[in-house]
């Protein structure tokens, strides 16, 4: 039979176990809110710092540690998003969300404990919410819209809980999510089955390796756009390259300038993509969006700071 102090210790240890289990959920949430794994990890670390800064008595008094952590992490991310806007205005060239390797944790984090509301058609699944096209749309939202939308439509938190994070009424948060939803619909980002995308990306890879401009043009939508992100740390185009012909010629130019470039088929943000390596080092990670059986968008991340997960652990 345990003593009262032992029973209290057991309850505290159970709380610690819950806290550790929440980390994966928090990283999933923070990445979707911030579009950066590094910033997401920092936000989660700050969340834990605030948890452990409380006295043991205050921690034991928290009825739901998971809800507490989510609320704090959400507020931290909201603050980061506000300051990120100013930082990204000073960013050299285009800012693209940080690409993620093929790790099941990024698309399989459990949804929030709240029950789904009556609008399942508006729900975004976790695997859809991590693809690059979706993350780019999130970048067009205000910080409050993004937080309300991701928490509600992706992680299924009720607006009453979101209101405590955003600092607005539940009705206002509902309006924020609705506005964000309209942005997603206006972006026209249809989900293409992975098998179909994989075949098209493979054909694109082979045409690029062969420096076949005609084949590349045939695989690209005439109005296709390629955006590159070097962050001012590596050489790349600072503005999007538009049109199938211009993109094809630019890609062949890159291949000519970097002999020995190796292209690998890898999963990027849950979808088929390409990784370019030079002398065994990952130098570019490319994500794709498709439409009408052709490639409509290419996002090429070259900023080495954003390639850390690929450099440290190797792609997929």
BABALO-425060 format. One line per 4 residues: their letters; for each residue x, y negated, z of C-alpha. Coordinates in nm, 2 decimals, always signed. Example, Ala and Ser with C-alpha at 12.3 -4.5 7.8 and 13.67 -1.06 7.14 Angstrom:
BEGIN
as> +1.23 +0.45 +0.78 ~ +1.37 +0.11 +0.71 $
***
This chain:
BEGIN
xxxx> +0.00 +0.00 +0.00 ~ +0.15 -0.33 -0.10 ~ +0.18 -0.63 +0.13 ~ +0.01 -0.96 +0.04 $
xxxx> +0.35 -1.11 -0.07 ~ +0.41 -0.80 -0.29 ~ +0.07 -0.83 -0.44 ~ +0.13 -1.20 -0.52 $
xxxx> +0.47 -1.11 -0.67 ~ +0.29 -0.85 -0.89 ~ +0.04 -1.11 -1.01 ~ +0.32 -1.35 -1.09 $
xxxx> +0.51 -1.09 -1.28 ~ +0.19 -1.02 -1.48 ~ +0.18 -1.39 -1.56 ~ +0.54 -1.38 -1.68 $
xxxx> +0.46 -1.09 -1.91 ~ +0.17 -1.28 -2.06 ~ +0.39 -1.59 -2.11 ~ +0.65 -1.38 -2.30 $
xxxx> +0.38 -1.22 -2.52 ~ +0.25 -1.57 -2.61 ~ +0.58 -1.68 -2.77 ~ +0.51 -1.51 -3.10 $
xxxx> +0.17 -1.66 -3.12 ~ +0.31 -2.00 -3.04 ~ +0.58 -1.98 -3.31 ~ +0.31 -1.88 -3.56 $
xxxx> +0.10 -2.17 -3.47 ~ +0.39 -2.43 -3.45 ~ +0.53 -2.33 -3.79 ~ +0.20 -2.38 -3.96 $
xxxx> +0.16 -2.71 -3.79 ~ +0.51 -2.84 -3.86 ~ +0.62 -2.66 -4.18 ~ +0.96 -2.61 -4.02 $
xxxx> +1.08 -2.30 -3.83 ~ +1.35 -2.50 -3.66 ~ +1.10 -2.76 -3.54 ~ +0.86 -2.49 -3.44 $
xxxx> +1.12 -2.32 -3.23 ~ +1.21 -2.65 -3.06 ~ +0.84 -2.72 -2.99 ~ +0.79 -2.38 -2.83 $
xxxx> +1.11 -2.42 -2.63 ~ +0.98 -2.75 -2.50 ~ +0.65 -2.59 -2.41 ~ +0.83 -2.32 -2.20 $
xxxx> +1.05 -2.59 -2.04 ~ +0.73 -2.77 -1.93 ~ +0.58 -2.44 -1.80 ~ +0.89 -2.35 -1.59 $
xxxx> +0.92 -2.71 -1.47 ~ +0.60 -2.66 -1.27 ~ +0.62 -2.51 -0.92 ~ +0.54 -2.15 -0.88 $
xxxx> +0.22 -2.24 -0.70 ~ +0.10 -2.45 -1.00 ~ +0.19 -2.18 -1.25 ~ -0.01 -1.92 -1.04 $
xxxx> -0.30 -2.16 -1.03 ~ -0.33 -2.17 -1.41 ~ -0.63 -1.96 -1.50 ~ -0.52 -1.89 -1.86 $
xxxx> -0.15 -1.92 -1.92 ~ -0.20 -1.86 -2.29 ~ -0.45 -2.14 -2.32 ~ -0.22 -2.37 -2.12 $
xxxx> +0.07 -2.30 -2.35 ~ -0.13 -2.35 -2.67 ~ -0.27 -2.68 -2.54 ~ +0.08 -2.81 -2.46 $
xxxx> +0.24 -2.67 -2.78 ~ -0.04 -2.83 -2.98 ~ +0.02 -3.17 -2.82 ~ +0.39 -3.14 -2.87 $
xxxx> +0.34 -3.06 -3.24 ~ +0.10 -3.35 -3.28 ~ +0.37 -3.58 -3.15 ~ +0.63 -3.43 -3.37 $
xxxx> +0.41 -3.47 -3.68 ~ +0.36 -3.83 -3.60 ~ +0.74 -3.90 -3.58 ~ +0.81 -3.66 -3.88 $
xxxx> +0.62 -3.89 -4.11 ~ +0.87 -4.17 -4.05 ~ +1.16 -3.93 -4.08 ~ +1.04 -3.78 -4.41 $
xxxx> +1.00 -4.13 -4.56 ~ +1.38 -4.16 -4.52 ~ +1.44 -3.81 -4.65 ~ +1.65 -3.79 -4.96 $
xxxx> +1.44 -3.65 -5.24 ~ +1.13 -3.43 -5.19 ~ +1.06 -3.26 -4.86 ~ +0.94 -2.90 -4.89 $
xxxx> +0.83 -2.68 -4.60 ~ +1.10 -2.44 -4.48 ~ +1.07 -2.11 -4.66 ~ +1.03 -1.79 -4.45 $
xxxx> +1.18 -1.45 -4.52 ~ +0.96 -1.13 -4.53 ~ +0.90 -1.08 -4.16 ~ +0.56 -0.94 -4.06 $
xxxx> +0.55 -1.16 -3.75 ~ +0.50 -1.47 -3.97 ~ +0.17 -1.34 -4.11 ~ +0.04 -1.11 -3.84 $
xxxx> +0.02 -1.32 -3.53 ~ -0.31 -1.27 -3.36 ~ -0.57 -1.54 -3.40 ~ -0.69 -1.75 -3.10 $
xxxx> -0.89 -1.58 -2.84 ~ -1.20 -1.78 -2.92 ~ -1.48 -1.63 -3.11 ~ -1.52 -1.73 -3.47 $
xxxx> -1.79 -1.99 -3.54 ~ -2.06 -1.97 -3.80 ~ -1.85 -2.08 -4.10 ~ -1.65 -1.76 -4.20 $
xxxx> -1.64 -1.87 -4.56 ~ -1.42 -2.16 -4.45 ~ -1.18 -1.94 -4.27 ~ -0.82 -1.92 -4.38 $
xxxx> -0.64 -1.59 -4.31 ~ -0.30 -1.59 -4.15 ~ -0.13 -1.45 -4.46 ~ -0.29 -1.72 -4.68 $
xxxx> -0.20 -1.99 -4.43 ~ +0.17 -1.92 -4.46 ~ +0.21 -1.94 -4.84 ~ +0.40 -2.23 -4.98 $
xxxx> +0.11 -2.38 -5.18 ~ -0.11 -2.40 -4.87 ~ +0.17 -2.55 -4.65 ~ +0.23 -2.82 -4.92 $
xxxx> -0.14 -2.91 -4.90 ~ -0.11 -2.94 -4.52 ~ +0.17 -3.19 -4.57 ~ -0.09 -3.43 -4.73 $
xxxx> -0.30 -3.43 -4.41 ~ -0.28 -3.67 -4.12 ~ -0.13 -3.52 -3.80 ~ -0.48 -3.50 -3.64 $
xxxx> -0.64 -3.34 -3.95 ~ -0.36 -3.08 -3.97 ~ -0.38 -2.98 -3.60 ~ -0.76 -2.96 -3.60 $
xxxx> -0.78 -2.77 -3.93 ~ -0.50 -2.52 -3.85 ~ -0.63 -2.45 -3.50 ~ -0.99 -2.41 -3.61 $
xxxx> -0.98 -2.26 -3.96 ~ -0.67 -2.05 -3.92 ~ -0.64 -1.97 -3.55 ~ -1.02 -1.99 -3.47 $
xxxx> -1.01 -2.22 -3.17 ~ -1.33 -2.39 -3.08 ~ -1.36 -2.76 -3.13 ~ -1.40 -2.81 -2.75 $
xxxx> -1.05 -2.67 -2.70 ~ -0.91 -2.87 -2.99 ~ -1.05 -3.19 -2.86 ~ -0.84 -3.15 -2.54 $
xxxx> -0.53 -3.12 -2.76 ~ -0.60 -3.40 -3.01 ~ -0.75 -3.64 -2.76 ~ -1.08 -3.69 -2.95 $
xxxx> -1.43 -3.56 -2.91 ~ -1.54 -3.22 -3.04 ~ -1.75 -3.39 -3.30 ~ -1.46 -3.60 -3.42 $
xxxx> -1.24 -3.29 -3.44 ~ -1.51 -3.12 -3.65 ~ -1.49 -3.41 -3.89 ~ -1.11 -3.39 -3.90 $
xxxx> -1.13 -3.03 -4.00 ~ -1.39 -3.09 -4.26 ~ -1.18 -3.37 -4.41 ~ -0.88 -3.14 -4.42 $
xxxx> -1.09 -2.86 -4.58 ~ -1.18 -3.10 -4.86 ~ -0.82 -3.16 -4.92 ~ -0.75 -2.78 -4.95 $
xxxx> -1.04 -2.74 -5.19 ~ -0.93 -3.04 -5.40 ~ -0.58 -2.89 -5.44 ~ -0.72 -2.59 -5.63 $
xxxx> -0.48 -2.33 -5.50 ~ -0.63 -1.99 -5.59 ~ -0.49 -1.68 -5.43 ~ -0.34 -1.45 -5.69 $
xxxx> -0.29 -1.08 -5.60 ~ +0.07 -1.01 -5.50 ~ +0.11 -0.74 -5.76 ~ +0.02 -0.98 -6.04 $
xxxx> +0.25 -1.25 -5.91 ~ +0.54 -1.00 -5.86 ~ +0.53 -0.90 -6.23 ~ +0.52 -1.26 -6.35 $
xxxx> +0.80 -1.36 -6.12 ~ +1.01 -1.06 -6.23 ~ +0.96 -1.17 -6.60 ~ +1.06 -1.52 -6.50 $
xxxx> +1.37 -1.39 -6.33 ~ +1.47 -1.19 -6.64 ~ +1.41 -1.47 -6.88 ~ +1.62 -1.71 -6.65 $
xxxx> +1.90 -1.46 -6.64 ~ +1.89 -1.42 -7.02 ~ +1.88 -1.80 -7.05 ~ +1.59 -1.75 -7.28 $
xxxx> +1.42 -2.09 -7.31 ~ +1.14 -1.97 -7.53 ~ +1.05 -1.69 -7.29 ~ +1.06 -1.92 -6.99 $
xxxx> +0.83 -2.17 -7.17 ~ +0.59 -1.89 -7.23 ~ +0.58 -1.79 -6.87 ~ +0.52 -2.15 -6.75 $
xxxx> +0.20 -2.34 -6.77 ~ +0.24 -2.64 -7.01 ~ +0.17 -2.87 -6.72 ~ +0.39 -2.69 -6.47 $
xxxx> +0.59 -2.88 -6.21 ~ +0.91 -2.78 -6.03 ~ +1.01 -2.96 -5.71 ~ +1.35 -2.92 -5.55 $
xxxx> +1.46 -3.00 -5.19 ~ +1.83 -3.06 -5.13 ~ +1.78 -3.30 -4.84 ~ +2.07 -3.51 -4.98 $
xxxx> +2.31 -3.23 -4.87 ~ +2.35 -3.05 -5.20 ~ +2.31 -3.17 -5.56 ~ +1.96 -3.13 -5.71 $
xxxx> +1.70 -3.34 -5.89 ~ +1.54 -3.60 -5.67 ~ +1.21 -3.61 -5.86 ~ +0.99 -3.32 -5.98 $
xxxx> +1.06 -3.18 -6.32 ~ +0.74 -3.17 -6.52 ~ +0.64 -2.97 -6.82 ~ +0.73 -2.61 -6.92 $
xxxx> +0.99 -2.72 -7.18 ~ +1.17 -2.96 -6.94 ~ +1.17 -2.70 -6.66 ~ +1.30 -2.42 -6.89 $
xxxx> +1.59 -2.64 -7.01 ~ +1.67 -2.75 -6.66 ~ +1.69 -2.39 -6.54 ~ +1.92 -2.28 -6.82 $
xxxx> +2.13 -2.59 -6.75 ~ +2.16 -2.47 -6.38 ~ +2.26 -2.12 -6.50 ~ +2.53 -2.26 -6.72 $
xxxx> +2.67 -2.48 -6.44 ~ +2.67 -2.19 -6.19 ~ +2.81 -1.88 -6.35 ~ +2.79 -1.58 -6.12 $
xxxx> +2.45 -1.68 -5.98 ~ +2.26 -1.37 -5.86 ~ +1.88 -1.38 -5.86 ~ +1.70 -1.15 -5.62 $
xxxx> +1.33 -1.07 -5.59 ~ +1.22 -1.14 -5.24 ~ +0.91 -1.22 -5.05 ~ +0.89 -1.59 -4.97 $
xxxx> +0.62 -1.71 -4.73 ~ +0.43 -1.39 -4.78 ~ +0.43 -1.41 -5.16 ~ +0.67 -1.28 -5.44 $
xxxx> +0.95 -1.53 -5.49 ~ +1.32 -1.55 -5.58 ~ +1.64 -1.60 -5.39 ~ +1.95 -1.73 -5.57 $
xxxx> +2.29 -1.63 -5.42 ~ +2.64 -1.74 -5.52 ~ +2.93 -1.54 -5.39 ~ +2.69 -1.36 -5.15 $
xxxx> +2.56 -1.69 -5.00 ~ +2.20 -1.79 -5.04 ~ +2.19 -2.12 -5.21 ~ +1.82 -2.15 -5.32 $
xxxx> +1.49 -2.00 -5.22 ~ +1.21 -2.04 -5.48 ~ +0.84 -2.01 -5.41 ~ +0.58 -2.00 -5.69 $
xxxx> +0.21 -2.08 -5.75 ~ +0.02 -1.92 -6.04 ~ -0.28 -2.00 -6.24 ~ -0.43 -1.87 -6.56 $
xxxx> -0.16 -1.60 -6.58 ~ +0.12 -1.85 -6.58 ~ +0.35 -2.02 -6.33 ~ +0.20 -2.36 -6.24 $
xxxx> +0.43 -2.47 -5.95 ~ +0.79 -2.39 -5.84 ~ +0.92 -2.51 -5.51 ~ +1.30 -2.47 -5.49 $
xxxx> +1.45 -2.52 -5.15 ~ +1.83 -2.59 -5.16 ~ +1.88 -2.78 -4.83 ~ +2.12 -2.54 -4.64 $
xxxx> +1.96 -2.65 -4.31 ~ +1.63 -2.50 -4.43 ~ +1.80 -2.18 -4.55 ~ +1.92 -2.08 -4.20 $
xxxx> +1.68 -1.78 -4.16 ~ +1.80 -1.65 -4.49 ~ +2.17 -1.71 -4.42 ~ +2.17 -1.57 -4.07 $
xxxx> +1.96 -1.26 -4.12 ~ +1.97 -1.21 -4.49 ~ +1.66 -1.24 -4.71 ~ +1.38 -0.99 -4.67 $
***
